[in-house]
Amino acid sequence: MSYLPLQCKNLKEQVEFILQLLQQEASLRSHDITSVQTSLGKAISPKFEIVFAGAFSAGKSMLINALLERELLYSAEGHATGTECKIEYAEVNKERVVLTFLSEVEIREQATSLCQLLKFKEGININQVEVIDLLHQGCEAIIQQEGGENKSERAKQAKALILLLDGYVANRERIHTVNNATYSMEQFNFSNLKEAAGYARRGSNSAVLKRIEYYCHHPLLQDGNVIIDTPGIDAPVEKDAQLTYAKIQHPDTSAVVCVLKPASAGDMTKEETELLETMRGNGGIRDRVFYIFNRIDETWYNNQLRQRLDDLINGQFRDTTRVYKTSALLGFYGSQIKQTSVQDRFGLDSILASSSGVSPLSQNDSEETPQFVNEFNRYCANSGKLSPSQFRISVNSFETPNENYVRILNEQGTPLINQLIQDSGIEGFRTAITRYLTEEKRPLLFQNLADDLEDVCIKLKKHYQSIRRELDSQPREIEAMKAQELQRLNQQLQQVGNDFRQHITEEVNNVINNACDAFEADFRQLQLRMTHRLDELLHTFSVSNAYRRATLTHPRNATAPLIAILVEAFYYLANQLEDILVESSREVIANLFQGLMERIRKSEYYRQLYRLLGNDGGIEVELKTLEKAVSEAIVNAARVECDRFVRESPRFYDEGTFSIYQFRQTLLQTSQGYDCESMVEAEPAIRQLLKLDFEPKVSETIRKNFRQTVNQTIKSQLLPMADKQADEILQQYSHARAYLEETLAQEAENKILNNRRLLLAVEQKIEQYNSAVSAINSCLQAMQLYDCLLPIFDDSLKIYEVSDASKSSILSNGFLISDGLGDVVEEG
């Protein structure tokens, strides 16, 4: 990191060490350190990427050319390729260009997308000459219909397709089918940056380039500054637009220059608004955004445009000072024509000829007029920017635009050019961004790091100081420690009892609110067993067995009525269901208490109870006794519930119900004879009749009644037990005191030793923290930042006196020990 002061050599390690200290503390681990990591990366990064983003035709490329005062990037209306241009610093004699071409597949995709937008035939083959000729003709027709290549979006799309096809044909041998081919400028036999840039700047070549990397000499690019020009956010090909959004969100992006069009369009577009929102989501950019309202010259000729722009800036951009109004076209070419003279007609025969793409024809009336010349003449005639007393200028209608241009510059000379450059706003923007990049960038990056790191340091500082004060307040002698522990004993027992009571209350509440997953699963199993058992009983019910039991009860009779069969069936089904409900209830309660006991054993208060009493205070015995009582209560409730199944449902014999209809039909069938056979033949009907009665009763039990009974039993039994047991724990103070007095001496010594270990550990962390903070502060001060991070000072910490035995114990664990006089005894 030679680009940083020597004091910042180990900044990355020092900041990361502070973050490691934070991660070591469980209570601080949740603190988000993303902003610190991001700001650290920006502060120490050798590169500072500045992305120029905006709509295509907003003037991004021209603005970069104007900023560097060199014609590097292609700039033209409607040029909508996905080319990313990167400009980095190079020494004077090491300037170069690296060109990376699109693959044939990518060019085909772009051509297809443009054809779809232009509603041309799909499935084109760009390798067929006749197809390219037809597309050319179609695009030229569209441009002519629209009145020129810059007159509409459709015309711009047509021009973009022409450039793409021309570039593909001209560079066919350099373009690979699938891969992106990369070439140095030497492979093109270019001797300097100007020639290479001239090649890349031609629209057809630029259209088939995926990436252009310029390495040029300019003071603005020093200190790792990298300028990146991106495709338009509203490019006709969606994939190209996404390249810009991806770059805006990339962590390597450090600043953004937003080139906006409201100066010429009047309002922010939807895409421009989305661009601003996307930038806010990248923590690597923060407030490092420059807002450029380009084409400001359009507002010189339209008062309404000027007012709308001022309202927009005052409304939506009042919270930033980095707002600039520019005319990149006037500013760039103004800087270029300062180097020309009347001999080359102030650039018409040189720089302007190459920009317009036509050969200079000084004596030909059909000579095309470069865009800059038209805007220059307009500036001189109608802008209102030129003082009549200083500049006496006339734009004559009898002269061509080019003739007016040459004459005016010949008459006015350098003062007019300087005024043009000043009014373009480029100098103001260049001065501001130069000052930022050369003077403010590094200090502000380090200030961001310091601000982000300050939150971490404050948390660590408070945490360490809190631990240190707590440890410092602990007794240092065994007798004092014993006295303190015994003094706290009553409070500890009370707390254990309260924790037990609270735990049982929560467990009961979970059960009655269906929030105990294990209990819910067990109870669902009970419901399923009841339902399946009823189905099984109904399916296997034997009328002949019921008939036999009925006749055995009445030995004098040789036949039995339907009612007797139903009575036997009701008793049989009710008793069988009772058996399964009792069995299932016992399992549910057994599982409930088993799980409850397991959770109690894992609780902190249970471990504390064993430390204080040497046993669990009778909790397990009480729970086993209670389990038996709860199980018996619920079993009795199950028997009562199933005993009621013997009674028919209230509406079983109601007129108009299906059950009475079924009963009558069954009775009609069984009345055909007086022997057992007639009853057995009616067995399906009897089963159906039983089903009509039992299914609603069983459903009512397992879905509503029985669950409420279980909930109420558990609640009425467990909660009083918890209150009683909490009181009993508190009543065992005498036993706890006697038990603790036996074990407290060793425990107190262990605790004192442990406190010493903890204190020495936190002191070591504080020392390491202070060392890292001191080094970071040295780095910040080297960057002229003096509002530094605060170290942790000694807040009158008392020093332990360490006995030989204690010293040996602590050293065996590898800690630094003070001998009480401020000298280190030994390092473990």
TAHU-V694751 format. One record per pair of residues at least 4 apart in sequence whose ideal C-beta (glycine too) atoms are under 8 Angstrom apart, sorted by the first residue. I is the first residue (numbers start at 0). J is the second residue. Records with the same first field share a line. If there is no record, write none. Layout:
# TAHU-V694751
I->J, J
This chain:
# TAHU-V694751
0->7, 8, 10, 43, 45
2->45, 222, 223
3->7, 8, 10, 43, 441, 778
4->778, 781, 782
5->781
6->774, 777, 778, 780, 781
7->43, 778, 781, 782
9->13, 774
10->14, 39, 42, 43, 774, 775, 778
11->15, 39, 43
12->16
13->17, 771, 774, 775, 778
14->18, 35, 39, 448, 452, 771, 775
15->19, 39
16->20, 767, 771
17->21, 452, 455, 456, 459, 768, 771, 772, 775
18->22, 32, 35, 36, 455
19->23
20->24, 459, 764, 767, 768
21->27, 28, 30, 32, 455, 458, 459
22->27, 28
23->764
24->28, 459, 462
26->462
27->458, 459, 462
30->454, 455, 458
32->36, 455
33->37, 282
34->38, 282, 451
35->39, 448, 451, 452, 455
36->40
37->41, 250, 282, 283
38->42, 444, 447, 448, 450, 451, 452
39->43, 448
40->44, 250, 283
41->47, 253, 283, 444, 447, 448
42->441, 444, 445, 447, 448
44->223, 253
45->223
46->223, 224, 225, 251, 253
47->222, 223, 224, 225, 253, 254, 436, 440
48->225, 227, 251, 252, 253, 254
49->224, 225, 226, 227, 253, 254, 255, 256
50->227, 229, 243, 246, 247, 252, 254, 255, 256
51->59, 62, 63, 226, 227, 228, 229, 255, 256, 258
52->59, 229, 232, 243, 246, 247, 255, 256, 257, 258, 274
53->57, 58, 59, 231, 232, 257, 258, 259, 260, 271, 274, 291, 293
54->231, 232, 233, 258, 260, 268, 270, 271
55->77, 78, 79, 230, 231, 232, 233, 234
56->76, 77, 78, 155, 231, 260
57->231, 258, 259, 260, 293, 294
58->62, 74, 258, 293, 294, 325, 327, 328
59->63, 228, 229, 231, 256, 258
60->64, 72, 73, 74, 84, 228
61->65, 72, 74, 293, 327, 328, 331
62->66, 256, 258, 291, 293, 325, 327, 425
63->67, 71, 72, 84, 86, 226, 228
64->68, 69, 70, 71, 72, 74, 327, 331
65->325, 327, 330, 331, 334, 423, 425, 429
66->219, 226, 425, 428, 429, 432
67->71, 86, 215, 217, 219, 226
68->331, 334, 335
69->196, 215, 217
70->196, 200, 331, 335, 350, 354
71->84, 86, 196, 200, 213, 215
72->84, 200, 211, 228
73->78, 199, 200, 201, 202, 205
74->78
75->202
76->148, 149, 155, 158
77->148, 149, 154, 155, 156, 158, 159
78->158, 159, 162, 202, 205, 206
79->155, 156, 159, 230, 231, 234, 235, 236, 239
80->109, 159, 162, 163, 205, 206, 207, 208, 230, 234, 239
81->101, 109, 209, 230, 234, 236, 238, 239, 242
82->205, 206, 208, 209, 210, 211, 228, 230
83->209, 210, 211, 227, 228, 229, 230, 242, 246
84->210, 211, 212, 213, 227, 228
85->210, 211, 212, 213, 225, 226, 227, 228
86->212, 213, 214, 215, 220, 225, 226, 227, 228
87->212, 213, 214, 215, 220, 225
88->214, 215, 216, 217, 220, 221, 223, 224
89->93, 94, 95, 214, 215, 216
90->94, 216
91->216
93->214
94->191, 192, 214, 215, 216
95->183, 184, 192, 195, 214
96->183, 184, 189, 192, 195, 196, 199, 211, 212, 213, 214
97->181, 182, 183, 184, 211, 212, 214
98->181, 182, 183, 184, 187, 195, 199, 208, 210, 211, 212
99->179, 180, 181, 182, 208, 209, 210, 211, 212
100->170, 173, 174, 175, 179, 180, 181, 182, 207, 208, 209
101->105, 106, 109, 174, 179, 207, 208, 209
102->106, 174, 175, 176, 177, 178, 179, 180
103->107, 125, 167, 174, 175, 176, 177
104->108, 176, 177
105->109, 179, 209
106->110, 125, 163, 167, 174, 207
107->111, 125
108->112, 236, 238
109->113, 163, 236, 238, 239
110->114, 123, 125, 134, 160, 163, 164, 167
111->115, 121, 123
112->116, 235, 236, 237, 238
113->117, 156, 159, 160, 163, 235, 236
114->119, 120, 121, 123, 134, 160
115->119, 121
116->153, 156, 235
117->137, 138, 141, 153, 156, 157, 160
119->123, 134, 137
123->130, 134
124->130
125->130, 131, 164, 167
127->131
128->132
129->133
130->134
131->135, 164, 168
132->136
133->137
134->138, 160, 164
135->139, 161, 164
136->140
137->141, 157
138->142, 157, 158, 160, 161
139->143, 157, 161
140->144
141->145, 153, 154, 157
142->147, 148, 154, 157, 158
145->150, 151, 153, 154, 157
146->150, 151, 154
147->154
148->154, 155, 157, 158
149->154, 155
150->154
151->155
152->156, 235
153->157
154->158
155->159, 235
156->160, 235
157->161
158->162
159->163, 206, 235
160->164
161->165
162->166, 202, 203, 205, 206
163->167, 203, 206, 207
164->168
165->169, 202, 203, 206
166->170, 202, 203, 204, 205, 206, 207, 208
167->171, 174, 207
169->203, 204
170->174, 204, 207
173->180, 182
174->180, 207
175->179, 180
179->209, 210
182->186, 187
184->189, 192, 194, 195
185->189
187->195, 198
189->194, 195, 198
190->194
191->195
192->196, 213, 214, 215
193->197
194->198
195->199
196->200, 213
197->201, 353
198->204
199->204, 205, 208, 211
200->204, 205
201->205
202->206
203->207
204->208
205->211
215->220
216->220
217->221
218->433, 437
219->224, 226, 429, 432, 433, 436
220->224, 225, 226
221->437
222->436, 437, 440, 441
224->436
227->246, 252
229->242, 243, 246
230->234, 239, 240, 242, 243
231->239, 240, 243
232->240, 243, 244, 270, 271, 273, 274
233->240, 268, 270
234->239, 240
235->239
236->240
237->241
238->242
239->243
240->244, 270
241->245
242->246
243->247, 274
244->248, 274, 277
245->249
246->252
247->252, 255, 274, 277, 278, 281, 284
248->252, 277, 280, 281
249->281
250->281, 283
251->283
252->281, 283, 284
253->283, 284, 287
254->284, 287, 288, 289
255->278, 284, 287, 288, 289
256->288, 289, 291, 432
257->271, 274, 275, 278, 288, 289, 290, 291
258->291, 293
259->267, 271, 290, 291, 292, 293
260->264, 268, 271, 293, 294
261->265, 266, 267, 271, 292, 307, 308, 311
262->292, 293, 294, 295, 297, 298, 304, 308, 324
263->293, 294, 297, 304
264->268
265->303, 304, 307, 308
266->307, 311
267->271, 272, 311, 315
268->272
269->273
270->274
271->275
272->276
273->277
274->278
275->279
276->280
277->281
278->284, 288
284->288
285->447
286->319
287->443
288->319, 321
289->321, 323, 428, 431, 432
290->316, 319, 321, 322, 323
291->323, 324, 325, 428
292->308, 312, 322, 323, 324, 325
293->325, 326, 327
294->326, 327, 328
295->299, 308, 324, 325, 326, 423, 424
296->300, 326, 328, 329, 374, 377, 378, 382, 423
297->301, 304
298->304, 305, 308
299->305, 378, 381, 382, 383, 384
300->377, 381, 382
301->305
302->306
303->307
304->308
305->309
306->310
307->311
308->312, 324
309->313
310->314
311->315, 316
312->316, 317, 322
313->317
316->322
321->431
323->424, 427, 428, 431
324->424
325->330, 423, 424, 425, 427, 428
326->330, 374, 422, 423, 424, 425
327->331, 423, 425
328->332, 370, 371, 374
329->333, 371, 374, 375, 378, 419, 420, 422, 423, 425
330->334, 420, 423, 424, 425, 426
331->335, 425
332->336, 346, 350, 351, 354, 371, 375
333->337, 416, 419, 420, 423, 425
334->420, 425
335->339, 346, 350
336->345, 346, 350, 351, 408, 416
337->413, 416
339->343, 345, 346, 349, 350
340->345
341->345, 405, 408, 409
343->347, 348, 349
344->348, 359, 361, 401, 405
345->404, 405, 408, 409
346->350, 351, 352
347->351, 352, 359, 361, 369, 372, 401, 404, 405
348->352, 359, 361
349->353
350->354
351->355, 369, 371, 372
352->357, 358, 359, 369
354->369, 370, 371
355->367, 368, 369, 370
357->366, 367
359->366
360->365, 366
361->366
364->399
366->399, 401
368->372, 373, 399, 400, 401
369->373
370->374
371->375
372->376, 400, 401, 404
373->377, 400
374->378
375->379, 404, 407, 419
376->380, 394, 400, 403, 404, 407
377->381, 382
378->382, 384, 385, 419, 422
379->385, 390, 392, 394, 407, 415
380->392, 394
382->422
384->418, 422
385->389, 390, 392, 415, 418
386->390
387->391
389->414
390->411, 414, 415, 418
392->407, 410, 411, 415
394->403, 407
395->403
398->402, 403, 406
399->403
400->404
401->405
402->406
403->407
404->408
405->409
406->410
407->411, 415
408->412, 415, 416
411->415
412->416
413->417
414->418
415->419
416->420
417->421
418->422
419->423
420->425, 426
421->426
424->428
425->429
426->430
427->431
428->432
429->433
430->434
431->435
432->436
433->437
434->438, 439
435->439, 440
436->440
438->442
439->443
440->444
441->445, 782
442->446, 782, 783, 784
443->447
444->448
445->449, 778, 779, 782, 784
446->450, 784
447->451
448->452
449->453, 775, 779, 784, 786, 787, 788
450->454
451->455
452->456, 775, 788
453->457, 788
454->458
455->459
456->460, 768, 772, 788, 789
457->461
458->462
459->463, 768
460->464, 768, 789, 791
461->465
462->466
463->467, 761, 764, 765, 768, 791
464->468, 791, 794
465->469
466->470, 757, 761
467->471, 758, 761, 762, 765, 794, 796
468->472, 794
469->473
470->754, 757, 758, 761
471->758, 796, 797
473->480, 750, 751, 754
474->479, 480, 482, 483, 751
475->479, 480, 751, 797, 799, 800
476->480, 751
477->481, 744, 747, 748, 751
478->482
479->483
480->484, 743, 747, 748, 750, 751
481->485, 740, 743, 744, 747
482->486
483->487
484->488, 739, 743, 746, 747
485->736, 739, 740, 743
487->491
488->492, 611, 732, 735, 736, 739
489->493, 729, 732
490->494
491->495, 607, 611
492->496, 611, 728, 729, 731, 732, 735
493->497, 729
494->498, 604, 607
495->499, 604, 607, 608, 611, 616, 728
496->500, 724, 725, 726, 728, 729
497->501, 725
498->502, 602, 603, 604
499->503, 599, 604, 618, 721, 724, 725, 728
500->504, 721, 722, 724, 725
501->505
502->506, 598, 599, 602, 604
503->507, 717, 718, 720, 721
504->508, 718, 721
505->509
506->510, 515, 595, 598, 717
507->511, 713, 714, 717, 718
508->512, 514
509->514, 515, 518
510->514, 515, 518, 591, 710, 713
511->710, 713, 714
513->519
515->519
516->520
517->521, 590, 591, 594
518->522, 587, 590, 591, 594
519->523
520->524
521->525, 586, 587, 590, 591
522->526, 587, 706, 709
523->527
524->528, 583
525->529, 580, 583, 584, 586, 587, 701
526->530, 701, 702
527->531
528->532, 579, 583
529->533, 576, 579, 580, 583, 697, 700, 701
530->534, 697, 701
531->535
532->536, 575, 576, 579
533->537, 572, 576, 693, 694, 697
534->538
535->539
536->540, 571, 572, 575, 576
537->572, 686, 689, 690, 693
538->686
540->545, 568, 571, 572, 682, 685, 686, 689
541->545, 682
542->546, 564, 678, 679, 681, 682, 685
543->547, 675, 678, 679
544->548
545->549, 564, 567, 568, 571
546->550, 559, 564, 675, 678, 679
547->551
548->552, 567
549->553, 559, 563, 564, 566, 567
550->554, 556, 557, 558, 559
553->559
557->673
558->673, 674
559->563, 564, 678
560->564
561->565, 665, 666, 669, 678, 681, 685
562->566
563->567
564->568, 678, 685
565->569, 685, 688, 689
566->570
567->571
568->572, 685, 689
569->573, 644, 645, 646, 647, 689, 692
570->574, 645
571->575
572->576, 644, 689, 693
573->577, 641, 642, 644, 645
574->578, 641
575->579
576->580, 641, 644, 697
577->581, 637, 638, 641, 642, 644
578->582
579->583
580->584, 637, 640, 641, 700, 705
581->585, 634, 637, 638
582->586
583->587
584->588, 630, 633, 634, 637, 709
585->589, 630, 634
586->590
587->591, 633, 709
588->592, 626, 629, 630, 633
589->593, 626, 630
590->594
591->595, 713
592->596, 622, 623, 625, 626, 629
593->597
594->598
595->599, 622
596->600, 619, 622
597->601
598->602
599->605, 618, 622
600->605
601->605
602->606
603->607
604->608
605->609, 615, 618
606->610
607->611
608->612, 614, 615, 616, 618, 728
609->613, 614, 615
611->735, 738, 739
612->616, 731, 734, 735, 738
613->738
615->619
616->724, 727, 728, 731
617->621, 724, 727
618->622, 724
619->623
620->624
621->625, 720, 724
622->626, 720
623->627
624->628
625->629, 716, 717, 720
626->630
627->631
628->632, 716
629->633, 712, 713, 716, 717
630->634
631->635
632->636, 712, 716
633->637, 708, 709, 712
634->638
635->639
636->640, 705, 708, 709, 712
637->641, 705
638->642
639->643
640->644, 700, 704, 705, 708
641->700
643->696
644->693, 696, 697
647->651, 652, 692
648->658, 692, 695, 696
649->653
650->656, 658
651->656, 658, 659, 662, 691, 692
652->658, 659, 662
653->658, 659
654->659
655->659
656->660
657->661, 691
658->662, 688, 691, 692
659->663
660->664
661->665, 684, 687, 688, 691
662->666, 688
663->667
664->668, 684
665->669, 681, 684, 685, 688
666->670
668->677, 680, 681, 684
669->677, 678, 681
670->677
671->677, 680
672->676, 677
673->677
675->679
676->680
677->681
678->682, 685
681->685
682->686
683->687
684->688
685->689
686->690
687->691
688->692
689->693
690->694
691->695
692->696
693->697
694->698
695->699
696->700
697->701
698->702
699->703, 704
700->704, 705
701->705, 706
702->706
703->707
704->708
705->709
706->710
707->711
708->712
709->713
710->714
711->715
712->716
713->717
714->718
715->719
716->720
717->721
718->722
719->723
720->724
721->725
722->726
723->727
724->728
725->729
726->730
727->731
731->735
732->736
733->737
734->738
735->739
736->740
737->741
738->742
739->743
742->746
743->747
744->748
745->749
746->750
747->751
748->752, 805
749->753
750->754
751->755, 805
752->756, 805, 808, 809
753->757
754->758
755->759, 799, 801, 805, 809, 814
756->760, 809, 812, 814
757->761
758->762, 799
759->763, 809, 814, 815, 816, 817
760->764, 814
761->765
762->766, 796, 815
763->767, 814, 815
764->768
765->769, 791
766->770
767->771
768->772, 790, 791
769->773, 790, 791
770->774
771->775
772->776, 788, 789, 790
773->777, 790
774->778
775->779, 787, 788
776->780, 787, 788
777->781
778->782
779->784, 785, 787, 788
780->784, 785, 787
798->817, 819, 821
799->817, 819
800->819
801->805, 806, 809, 816, 817, 818, 819, 824
802->806
803->807
804->808
805->809
806->810, 816, 824, 825
807->811
808->812
809->814, 816, 827
810->814, 816, 824, 825, 827
811->827
812->827
813->827
814->827
815->823, 825, 826, 827
816->823, 824, 825, 827
817->821, 822, 823, 824
818->822, 823, 824
